[in-house]
Amino acid sequence: ITRTKEEAISEINELLEGLKQIENESSDELESMFRQFATNESDCSSRRDGGDLKMFGRGKMQPSFEKASFSLKVGGLTNKYIETASGVHIILRIK
């Protein structure tokens, strides 16, 4: 999928708005919606796994992504997109 950074930010903000609406209602629905978006829209190779990056330790991801990831509680969703050299991301911590 090829898109401009502005298009990616617009799409990710739209998704984040939708996810925030269900965040406190159903963790299963939240994860399902996140996975569906990742599978259909992500540019990352993790798209084949619904956006699942598996478990990773400190020092394995870009600093801004890592900082945001480790600041979330299990079931937590980032409040805004995270920007790295690889693009823009939202994070849903499932473990």
Summary of the structure (lengths in Angstrom):
residues: 95
radius of gyration: 12.5
end to end distance: 28.0
largest distance: 33.1
contacts: 237
relative contact order: 0.18
helix: 49%
strand: 8%
